Structures are given as structure tokens and as C-alpha cells.
Amino acid sequence: MGWYGGQVYYEDTGRGDAVVLMPGWGGSIVDLDRVRRELGSGFRVIAVDLPGSGRSRPQPRHYPPTYYVDDAHLLHDLLDELRVDVAHLVGFSDGGEEALLMAQLRPARALSVLTWGAAGRIVAAPRLLDGLTRLVDDPIDELKPLAAYLVDRHGVDGARIMASSWAGAMTAIIDAGGDLSRSGAARITCPALLVTGTYDPYCPPDLVREMADAIRRGQFLEMPGAGHDVHLSHGGALVRTIVSWLGDH
């Protein structure tokens, strides 16, 4: 375990090809322990809490509209510090968006990309965005699990600040067109597998398939019946997919 710049928390375990493993917004590498265990015997797993999430700082974090690309550069700086020249990039939700951006920003570093719940751009219904602004105090049904998770991890006041700031960043990104890595998909030169659940409200299959098709060596996989948190509802199938993918690449 370690800290980069006193801000970013990571755990670096195992031997073999490096795999950078990133959880979603507000989440922790603990959420992906099952994946880490399965990869631990054959890979060097660098599990990273995204800035402002898990044990990484600052907490609570105020999110600027540029935070995706800011964080992608910071994660590359971490790999520079660890002297990791090439790595597989694996992530969920925001962690997946970071994986796609990292592969776009420095293609030579990415051996492969595997994401679930990521689409290269943000498209959200106004109801969900409005729900984020009052996530802690009056959560809508779809967001109640996220609200409970954030309050448990960050406390009521911290969760309220994070959710409000994040909602503002999402709104600004969507108002600017929603692009994260979609416009630069052609710059991702490594093999990429984009996974999403049938009922993912944030990254529906059509949107994710479109991003996969825009990547020269991109592939798409739908997890039947799953929502956004594929690692929770379909953990066994996802782990098998990740292990098989990394073994083949």
C-alpha cells in the first residue's frame, strides 16, 4: 500500500503484467476485492482509489468539470512514479472512464482496456441529475443505494458536498456535449472490451456499443439482466470475463 503525492491511495500487489484496477466514483478498491483476489496469482495488480474517493483525498472533494481528464493525467503520473511502462487498464464506472481516457492520452502505455459501466461520454436524464443535487436529503428510488453508500463511507455532510459538487460537474459536462473520450476513441490503439448491463441507466447498451465500435480494436459485451453494478449482481461472470480477457491479451 502507498500514497502518491500524499493524496492518491493505492495498493500494489502480485507479480506479472501490471493491471491498474479502478473503482467507481465515491467507491473504494475494497469494492473490487473479488477481482483482485482472482488476479493476484498471475498479475501485478495496482488498485487505486480515485481522487476524493475511498481513502484518496481531498475529502470531501469539490469536482470541477475537468476532473476526468485531470484525474487521468494524475493516474499516469502515479504509474510514472511506480515505473510502470505498460499496463492493462481495468475500471468500473468513473474508473472505466478513466481507463478509456488514459488509453487515449498515452496509447503506448495501454496493453488493453476493460471497462464496465463506462461509455466514453455522459448522457443522463434530467431526473437523475436533479436527483444527484438532493441525493442525501431526498434521494429518488434509483439513487437510494448510492446515497446510503456515500453516507456510510463519507458521513452525511461529506456525502452532501460530494453529491452536489459532482452533480454540478455532470451538468457542465453534459451542457458542453457530454464528451469524455468518445471524440478521441480512434486514438485508443490497444484491444478494448466494454461491458455493460442490459438495464444500466447511465451507460445503456446502445451507447456503450457505439463507443466500442468507434475503437479500432474495440469489442462490446452485454451482461443480460444486469444494471450498472455488474460486479455486484453478476460478479462471477464478470470475474471470469476479466480473467479470460487479460489471459488472452
Residue frames as qw, qx, qy, qz and C-alpha x, y, z in Angstrom:
[[0.000, 0.889, 0.458, 0.000, 0.00, 0.00, 0.00],
 [0.453, -0.119, 0.028, 0.883, 1.12, 3.55, -0.54],
 [0.143, 0.867, 0.316, -0.357, 0.29, 7.15, -1.29],
 [0.529, 0.339, 0.290, 0.722, 1.12, 9.21, -4.31],
 [0.084, 0.484, 0.049, 0.870, 1.68, 12.87, -3.55],
 [0.033, 0.069, 0.664, -0.744, 0.07, 12.36, -0.17],
 [0.505, 0.173, 0.031, -0.845, -3.29, 12.32, -1.97],
 [0.782, 0.189, -0.391, -0.447, -3.88, 9.17, -4.01],
 [0.600, -0.359, 0.679, -0.222, -4.11, 5.86, -2.16],
 [0.752, 0.359, -0.465, -0.297, -3.11, 2.67, -3.94],
 [0.751, -0.364, 0.548, -0.060, -2.19, -0.94, -3.20],
 [0.505, 0.620, -0.559, -0.220, 0.45, -2.65, -5.35],
 [0.690, -0.289, 0.641, -0.174, 0.48, -6.44, -5.04],
 [0.894, 0.272, 0.357, -0.016, 1.46, -9.53, -7.01],
 [0.273, -0.486, 0.591, 0.583, 3.79, -10.15, -9.94],
 [0.498, 0.385, 0.713, 0.308, 3.43, -10.29, -13.69],
 [0.146, 0.459, 0.377, 0.792, 1.96, -7.89, -16.22],
 [0.012, 0.157, 0.429, -0.890, 0.64, -4.79, -14.49],
 [0.131, -0.600, -0.706, -0.353, -3.12, -4.33, -14.16],
 [0.039, -0.069, 0.281, -0.956, -4.41, -0.94, -13.00],
 [0.225, -0.494, -0.834, -0.098, -7.74, -1.54, -11.27],
 [0.034, -0.091, 0.159, -0.983, -10.05, 1.43, -10.59],
 [0.048, 0.511, 0.822, -0.248, -13.43, 1.51, -8.80],
 [0.092, 0.713, 0.499, 0.484, -16.25, 3.93, -9.48],
 [0.030, -0.569, 0.115, -0.814, -17.00, 7.41, -8.21],
 [0.560, -0.541, 0.229, -0.584, -17.27, 7.51, -4.43],
 [0.978, -0.104, -0.159, -0.090, -16.16, 3.87, -4.27],
 [0.399, -0.714, 0.576, -0.010, -13.16, 2.03, -2.89],
 [0.393, 0.423, -0.800, -0.163, -10.77, -0.63, -4.08],
 [0.320, -0.072, 0.855, -0.401, -12.35, -2.78, -1.35],
 [0.702, 0.359, 0.195, -0.583, -15.43, -2.96, -3.60],
 [0.728, 0.522, -0.390, -0.215, -13.34, -4.89, -6.13],
 [0.423, -0.538, 0.718, -0.127, -11.70, -7.34, -3.72],
 [0.866, 0.157, 0.465, -0.099, -13.14, -10.34, -5.58],
 [0.674, 0.729, -0.097, 0.074, -11.50, -9.22, -8.82],
 [0.004, -0.812, 0.560, -0.166, -8.22, -8.53, -7.02],
 [0.685, -0.326, 0.638, -0.133, -8.15, -11.99, -5.46],
 [0.876, 0.366, 0.314, -0.009, -8.69, -13.69, -8.81],
 [0.555, 0.792, -0.168, 0.189, -5.92, -11.70, -10.48],
 [0.394, -0.838, 0.372, -0.065, -3.45, -11.79, -7.61],
 [0.826, -0.246, 0.472, 0.188, -1.73, -15.03, -8.60],
 [0.720, 0.318, 0.426, 0.445, -0.85, -14.05, -12.16],
 [0.280, 0.762, 0.173, 0.558, -0.63, -10.27, -12.36],
 [0.298, -0.121, -0.345, 0.882, 0.80, -7.24, -10.63],
 [0.106, -0.758, -0.594, -0.247, -2.40, -5.53, -9.52],
 [0.188, 0.002, -0.215, 0.958, -2.20, -1.79, -8.83],
 [0.154, -0.700, -0.688, -0.112, -5.57, -0.96, -7.26],
 [0.200, 0.102, -0.096, 0.970, -6.19, 2.79, -6.99],
 [0.006, 0.723, 0.600, -0.342, -8.82, 4.80, -5.15],
 [0.311, 0.649, 0.311, 0.622, -9.80, 7.67, -7.42],
 [0.183, 0.144, -0.285, 0.930, -9.05, 11.17, -6.06],
 [0.411, -0.207, 0.123, -0.879, -11.69, 12.11, -3.50],
 [0.869, -0.128, -0.235, -0.416, -12.99, 8.53, -3.20],
 [0.878, -0.075, -0.419, 0.218, -12.13, 5.59, -0.97],
 [0.634, -0.593, -0.129, 0.480, -9.08, 6.61, 1.03],
 [0.479, 0.273, 0.195, 0.811, -7.82, 9.12, -1.52],
 [0.125, -0.670, -0.316, 0.660, -8.00, 12.82, -0.80],
 [0.127, -0.162, 0.443, -0.873, -9.29, 15.51, -0.67],
 [0.304, -0.452, -0.828, -0.137, -12.43, 14.56, 1.22],
 [0.625, 0.564, 0.534, -0.078, -14.98, 15.84, 0.66],
 [0.405, -0.064, 0.464, 0.785, -13.87, 16.68, -2.85],
 [0.374, 0.709, 0.157, -0.577, -15.21, 19.54, -4.93],
 [0.651, 0.173, 0.636, 0.376, -15.38, 18.32, -8.55],
 [0.155, 0.573, -0.231, -0.771, -14.53, 20.68, -11.43],
 [0.806, 0.476, 0.089, -0.341, -15.94, 19.90, -14.89],
 [0.487, 0.663, -0.567, -0.035, -12.39, 18.96, -15.95],
 [0.575, -0.533, 0.581, -0.219, -11.94, 16.33, -13.26],
 [0.964, 0.170, 0.204, -0.019, -11.99, 13.31, -15.59],
 [0.695, 0.609, -0.184, 0.334, -9.03, 14.42, -17.68],
 [0.160, -0.788, 0.455, -0.383, -7.32, 15.92, -14.61],
 [0.784, -0.367, 0.462, -0.194, -7.51, 12.56, -12.87],
 [0.932, 0.341, 0.059, 0.106, -6.35, 10.64, -15.95],
 [0.403, 0.742, -0.371, 0.386, -3.18, 12.71, -16.05],
 [0.417, -0.648, 0.505, -0.388, -2.69, 12.21, -12.30],
 [0.941, -0.096, 0.305, -0.110, -3.07, 8.44, -12.66],
 [0.790, 0.532, -0.144, 0.269, -0.45, 8.44, -15.41],
 [0.034, 0.777, -0.462, 0.427, 1.83, 10.38, -13.06],
 [0.750, -0.428, 0.431, -0.263, 1.33, 7.66, -10.46],
 [0.966, 0.193, 0.141, 0.101, 2.36, 4.98, -12.97],
 [0.463, 0.743, -0.310, 0.369, 5.41, 7.07, -13.89],
 [0.345, -0.699, 0.490, -0.390, 6.32, 7.17, -10.20],
 [0.855, -0.202, 0.454, -0.151, 5.94, 3.37, -9.98],
 [0.020, -0.516, 0.733, 0.444, 7.99, 2.96, -13.19],
 [0.607, 0.314, 0.725, -0.087, 5.19, 1.09, -14.91],
 [0.033, -0.289, 0.524, 0.801, 5.79, 1.45, -18.64],
 [0.448, -0.080, -0.624, -0.635, 2.83, -0.64, -19.84],
 [0.235, 0.062, 0.800, -0.548, -0.30, -1.90, -18.13],
 [0.155, -0.469, -0.797, -0.348, -3.77, -3.30, -18.63],
 [0.161, -0.099, 0.237, -0.953, -6.36, -0.70, -17.59],
 [0.311, -0.391, -0.855, -0.139, -9.46, -2.08, -15.87],
 [0.044, 0.030, 0.395, -0.917, -12.19, 0.02, -14.31],
 [0.028, -0.583, -0.812, 0.012, -15.81, 0.37, -13.27],
 [0.007, -0.915, -0.397, 0.071, -17.97, 3.44, -13.99],
 [0.022, 0.977, -0.200, -0.066, -15.75, 6.50, -13.39],
 [0.550, -0.498, 0.617, 0.262, -12.82, 4.12, -13.11],
 [0.671, 0.340, 0.598, 0.277, -13.74, 2.78, -16.53],
 [0.315, 0.937, 0.135, 0.071, -13.98, 6.28, -17.96],
 [0.276, -0.842, 0.424, 0.183, -10.51, 6.96, -16.57],
 [0.689, -0.125, 0.650, 0.295, -9.22, 3.77, -18.22],
 [0.578, 0.649, 0.435, 0.237, -10.55, 4.88, -21.60],
 [0.080, 0.994, -0.078, 0.013, -9.11, 8.38, -21.19],
 [0.503, -0.651, 0.515, 0.239, -5.73, 7.04, -20.07],
 [0.703, 0.134, 0.613, 0.335, -5.54, 4.78, -23.13],
 [0.418, 0.840, 0.284, 0.197, -6.38, 7.76, -25.32],
 [0.130, -0.972, 0.191, 0.051, -3.89, 10.14, -23.71],
 [0.130, -0.654, 0.736, 0.120, -0.93, 7.73, -23.74],
 [0.903, 0.213, -0.151, -0.343, -1.70, 4.88, -26.14],
 [0.551, 0.459, -0.680, 0.155, 1.74, 3.28, -25.87],
 [0.192, -0.348, 0.735, -0.550, 1.20, 2.56, -22.18],
 [0.746, 0.012, 0.317, -0.585, -2.06, 0.62, -22.55],
 [0.120, -0.160, 0.960, 0.195, -1.75, -3.12, -23.16],
 [0.191, -0.431, -0.794, -0.385, -5.53, -3.43, -23.12],
 [0.285, -0.152, 0.269, -0.907, -8.63, -1.81, -21.65],
 [0.309, -0.381, -0.859, -0.143, -11.58, -3.49, -19.97],
 [0.183, -0.110, 0.293, -0.932, -14.43, -1.46, -18.52],
 [0.155, -0.510, -0.836, -0.131, -17.93, -1.98, -17.22],
 [0.128, -0.847, -0.456, 0.242, -20.44, 0.83, -16.77],
 [0.202, -0.600, 0.207, 0.746, -18.45, 3.27, -18.96],
 [0.593, 0.632, 0.496, 0.063, -19.34, 4.74, -22.36],
 [0.510, 0.124, 0.237, 0.817, -16.86, 7.50, -23.21],
 [0.084, -0.351, -0.125, -0.924, -19.46, 10.18, -22.74],
 [0.068, 0.239, 0.722, -0.646, -22.04, 11.29, -20.21],
 [0.352, -0.286, -0.483, -0.749, -25.73, 11.13, -21.05],
 [0.089, -0.229, -0.827, 0.506, -28.11, 11.43, -18.12],
 [0.150, -0.679, -0.626, -0.353, -31.80, 12.06, -17.81],
 [0.084, -0.594, 0.141, -0.787, -32.70, 15.38, -16.15],
 [0.770, -0.534, -0.141, -0.320, -34.44, 13.41, -13.40],
 [0.883, -0.142, -0.231, 0.382, -31.20, 11.66, -12.45],
 [0.391, 0.377, -0.175, 0.821, -29.20, 14.90, -12.49],
 [0.383, -0.614, 0.005, -0.690, -31.80, 16.59, -10.32],
 [0.886, -0.401, -0.221, -0.073, -31.73, 13.58, -8.02],
 [0.730, 0.110, -0.303, 0.603, -28.00, 13.97, -7.53],
 [0.053, 0.546, -0.157, 0.821, -28.38, 17.52, -6.27],
 [0.577, -0.464, 0.259, -0.621, -30.55, 16.27, -3.38],
 [0.661, 0.163, -0.732, -0.028, -29.05, 12.80, -3.16],
 [0.254, 0.069, -0.788, 0.557, -28.52, 12.74, 0.59],
 [0.241, 0.074, 0.457, -0.853, -31.59, 14.56, 1.84],
 [0.687, 0.348, 0.313, -0.556, -34.27, 13.33, -0.58],
 [0.125, -0.308, 0.833, 0.442, -32.94, 10.53, -2.82],
 [0.743, 0.221, -0.216, -0.594, -35.04, 9.20, -5.67],
 [0.946, -0.133, 0.246, -0.166, -35.58, 5.44, -5.73],
 [0.853, 0.455, -0.158, 0.202, -32.88, 4.71, -8.32],
 [0.334, 0.654, -0.421, 0.534, -30.27, 6.57, -6.28],
 [0.686, -0.647, 0.109, -0.314, -31.11, 5.34, -2.77],
 [0.948, -0.142, -0.035, 0.283, -28.38, 2.65, -2.77],
 [0.536, 0.469, -0.120, 0.692, -25.78, 5.23, -3.84],
 [0.257, -0.757, 0.098, -0.593, -26.98, 7.67, -1.17],
 [0.854, -0.510, 0.044, -0.098, -26.72, 5.04, 1.55],
 [0.876, 0.116, -0.061, 0.464, -23.26, 4.02, 0.36],
 [0.318, 0.617, -0.122, 0.709, -21.94, 7.58, 0.31],
 [0.473, -0.733, 0.110, -0.476, -23.30, 8.42, 3.75],
 [0.942, -0.324, 0.003, 0.089, -21.79, 5.23, 5.15],
 [0.795, 0.184, -0.022, 0.578, -18.38, 5.99, 3.64],
 [0.333, 0.379, -0.023, 0.863, -18.22, 9.79, 3.93],
 [0.085, -0.405, -0.560, 0.717, -20.77, 10.85, 6.53],
 [0.256, 0.781, 0.563, -0.083, -23.85, 12.99, 5.88],
 [0.010, 0.897, -0.068, -0.436, -22.05, 16.32, 5.46],
 [0.260, -0.442, 0.680, 0.524, -19.28, 14.90, 3.28],
 [0.363, 0.323, 0.836, 0.253, -21.72, 12.98, 1.11],
 [0.223, 0.857, 0.405, -0.228, -23.87, 16.07, 0.65],
 [0.047, -0.800, 0.318, 0.507, -20.91, 18.17, -0.52],
 [0.316, -0.209, 0.815, 0.438, -19.63, 15.45, -2.86],
 [0.362, 0.498, 0.781, 0.105, -23.01, 14.80, -4.45],
 [0.185, 0.902, 0.232, -0.315, -23.82, 18.46, -5.00],
 [0.104, -0.712, 0.478, 0.504, -20.40, 19.20, -6.50],
 [0.354, -0.035, 0.866, 0.350, -20.49, 16.09, -8.68],
 [0.368, 0.679, 0.632, -0.063, -23.95, 16.99, -9.97],
 [0.116, 0.900, -0.058, -0.416, -22.63, 20.42, -10.96],
 [0.201, -0.484, 0.712, 0.468, -19.71, 18.86, -12.81],
 [0.395, 0.267, 0.860, 0.179, -22.01, 16.40, -14.61],
 [0.308, 0.825, 0.409, -0.239, -24.35, 19.20, -15.65],
 [0.026, 0.821, -0.323, -0.470, -21.47, 21.26, -17.04],
 [0.292, -0.244, 0.840, 0.387, -20.07, 18.27, -18.95],
 [0.382, 0.491, 0.781, 0.057, -23.48, 17.43, -20.45],
 [0.216, 0.889, 0.186, -0.358, -24.11, 21.06, -21.37],
 [0.033, -0.705, 0.532, 0.467, -20.79, 21.02, -23.25],
 [0.642, 0.378, -0.526, -0.409, -21.86, 17.94, -25.23],
 [0.911, -0.285, 0.182, -0.235, -21.10, 15.15, -22.77],
 [0.790, 0.463, -0.376, 0.141, -17.81, 14.09, -24.32],
 [0.660, -0.663, 0.342, 0.088, -15.15, 12.36, -22.21],
 [0.376, -0.406, 0.715, 0.427, -13.16, 10.11, -24.54],
 [0.676, 0.493, 0.541, -0.084, -15.72, 9.46, -27.30],
 [0.424, 0.886, -0.087, -0.170, -14.31, 12.10, -29.67],
 [0.062, 0.734, -0.673, -0.065, -10.84, 10.62, -29.29],
 [0.904, -0.090, 0.375, -0.183, -11.81, 6.95, -29.48],
 [0.824, 0.544, -0.133, 0.087, -9.71, 6.46, -32.62],
 [0.148, 0.754, -0.558, 0.315, -6.61, 7.27, -30.57],
 [0.708, -0.361, 0.555, -0.246, -7.17, 4.16, -28.44],
 [0.507, 0.517, -0.632, -0.277, -5.00, 1.64, -30.27],
 [0.085, -0.226, 0.945, -0.219, -4.98, -1.29, -27.83],
 [0.355, -0.330, -0.831, -0.273, -7.64, -4.01, -27.63],
 [0.241, -0.124, 0.394, -0.878, -10.63, -2.81, -25.58],
 [0.279, -0.371, -0.873, -0.149, -13.61, -4.66, -24.15],
 [0.253, -0.183, 0.203, -0.928, -16.55, -2.54, -22.99],
 [0.241, -0.313, -0.917, 0.050, -19.07, -4.34, -20.80],
 [0.296, -0.148, 0.200, -0.922, -22.43, -3.04, -19.65],
 [0.236, 0.237, 0.886, -0.321, -25.63, -4.37, -18.14],
 [0.070, 0.494, 0.749, 0.436, -28.90, -4.62, -20.03],
 [0.222, -0.849, -0.460, -0.136, -30.55, -2.18, -17.65],
 [0.488, -0.236, -0.154, 0.826, -27.68, 0.20, -16.89],
 [0.113, 0.895, 0.417, -0.114, -29.42, 3.60, -16.58],
 [0.175, -0.844, 0.220, 0.457, -26.19, 5.58, -17.05],
 [0.015, 0.498, -0.730, -0.468, -24.48, 3.54, -19.76],
 [0.826, 0.260, 0.332, -0.376, -27.16, 1.71, -21.75],
 [0.763, -0.003, 0.566, 0.314, -26.05, -0.96, -24.22],
 [0.557, 0.747, 0.273, 0.239, -26.60, 1.13, -27.37],
 [0.035, -0.977, 0.206, -0.051, -24.37, 3.91, -26.02],
 [0.574, -0.564, 0.570, 0.163, -21.61, 1.55, -24.93],
 [0.776, 0.272, 0.509, 0.253, -21.74, -0.41, -28.17],
 [0.393, 0.906, 0.075, 0.138, -21.33, 2.85, -30.08],
 [0.228, -0.869, 0.438, 0.030, -18.15, 3.63, -28.14],
 [0.726, -0.232, 0.623, 0.177, -16.80, 0.11, -28.63],
 [0.705, 0.557, 0.389, 0.201, -17.43, 0.35, -32.37],
 [0.205, 0.970, -0.104, 0.081, -15.51, 3.64, -32.51],
 [0.432, -0.681, 0.579, 0.119, -12.39, 2.00, -31.06],
 [0.475, 0.523, -0.623, -0.336, -10.34, 0.31, -33.75],
 [0.414, 0.111, -0.901, 0.071, -9.89, -2.90, -31.74],
 [0.388, -0.167, 0.455, -0.784, -12.94, -2.45, -29.57],
 [0.339, -0.213, -0.897, -0.189, -15.37, -5.16, -28.52],
 [0.463, -0.312, 0.135, -0.819, -18.72, -4.97, -26.76],
 [0.335, -0.142, -0.927, 0.092, -20.30, -7.34, -24.24],
 [0.503, -0.428, -0.031, -0.750, -23.75, -7.04, -22.69],
 [0.040, 0.035, -0.913, 0.404, -24.40, -8.71, -19.33],
 [0.386, -0.410, -0.625, -0.540, -28.03, -9.88, -19.61],
 [0.561, -0.646, -0.512, -0.078, -30.24, -8.67, -16.80],
 [0.555, -0.280, -0.296, 0.725, -27.55, -6.58, -15.09],
 [0.000, 0.978, 0.208, -0.032, -27.74, -2.92, -14.15],
 [0.199, 0.902, -0.327, 0.201, -24.82, -0.56, -13.51],
 [0.382, -0.637, 0.642, -0.190, -23.12, -2.52, -10.71],
 [0.838, 0.258, -0.437, -0.199, -22.25, -5.60, -12.77],
 [0.338, 0.374, -0.775, 0.382, -19.56, -6.61, -10.24],
 [0.370, -0.142, 0.628, -0.669, -22.27, -6.96, -7.58],
 [0.787, 0.190, 0.204, -0.551, -25.13, -8.60, -9.48],
 [0.926, 0.367, -0.086, -0.028, -23.07, -10.69, -11.91],
 [0.297, -0.816, 0.493, 0.055, -19.75, -10.90, -10.09],
 [0.749, -0.155, 0.622, 0.167, -18.86, -14.44, -11.12],
 [0.683, 0.600, 0.358, 0.212, -19.47, -13.84, -14.81],
 [0.158, 0.974, -0.149, 0.072, -17.59, -10.56, -14.73],
 [0.476, -0.670, 0.557, 0.118, -14.56, -12.03, -12.97],
 [0.774, 0.108, 0.578, 0.235, -14.41, -14.87, -15.49],
 [0.514, 0.819, 0.193, 0.167, -14.61, -12.33, -18.31],
 [0.085, -0.944, 0.319, -0.005, -11.79, -10.22, -16.84],
 [0.631, -0.442, 0.617, 0.163, -9.52, -13.21, -16.20],
 [0.750, 0.357, 0.507, 0.228, -10.12, -14.60, -19.69],
 [0.357, 0.926, 0.055, 0.107, -9.58, -11.21, -21.34],
 [0.205, -0.870, 0.446, 0.046, -6.32, -10.49, -19.56],
 [0.729, -0.216, 0.625, 0.177, -5.09, -14.01, -20.22],
 [0.692, 0.533, 0.427, 0.234, -5.69, -13.53, -23.94],
 [0.312, 0.900, 0.012, 0.305, -4.01, -10.12, -24.09]]
